[in-house]
Amino acid sequence: MKRFFWLWGPPLAWMGLIFFLSAQPDLPHVPESWLDLLLKKVGHACVFGVLAWLYLRGLRGHVQAGGVLRVVSVVLAVAYALSDEYHQTFVPGRHGTWFDVGVDTVGICAAMLLDWWLARRRARLRRAQAPAAQ
């Protein structure tokens, strides 16, 4: 049970934070409207990228399947992004949009690509440091 909470507590807590923020009728604004929009969209992408990575971390605690786990993480995170936008349709002053789901998906895919790139880099470094077989 302790292992379950170690692996799945962080994504569940992050999902709770996303739900809490989505339930706010109004979020703080930056005076410049273009900057406000940019910061919120970058925030969307980053928040859901982190969620996808936390899913990946949890899944890796159970199975070592590489690319398959990244795909499962993407599917789970996009599903949560869809449910988040649907949830916003019930919050006064908020509305869910397909555009936000797209922005979330970009962040999710960027996080998975970054993880893939880092894994390849670590593997190359390990091979380079391994003593040559004679």
Secondary structure, DSSP 8 states (H G I E B T S, - for coil): -HHHHHHHHHHHHHHHHHHHHHT-S-----SSHHHHHHHHHHHHHHHHHHHHHHHHHHHHTT---THHHHHHHHHHHHHHHHHHHHHHTTSTT----HHHHHHHHHHHHHHHHHHHHHHHHHHHHHHHHS----
